[in-house]
């Protein structure tokens, strides 16, 4: 096999062009086969999250409107303490009926 460098260790210009074009072709294939599907899935997830955010904002507006209409009929005490939604997340090791840890 013929080396692409001369006696002084310099790379021949044609060899440099060949190596750079081979490198660019390899990067292009990497982008095409590996990174494009990843970027497409991330783009899809971004669109899904934007739709979900939009629906959650609409739901928040509806809940605030419901709270305002309900608070006008309540006493002034309830206006000081607005309605809050609390989500209780159970740990996977907790029995939902007793609240105690499961014994394996």
Secondary structure, 3 states (H helix, E strand, C coil): CCCCECCCCCECHHHHHHHHHHHHHHHHHHHHHHHHHHHHHHHHHHHHHHHHHHHHHHHHHHHHHHHHHHHHHCCHHHHHCCCCCCCCCCCCCECCCCCCECCC
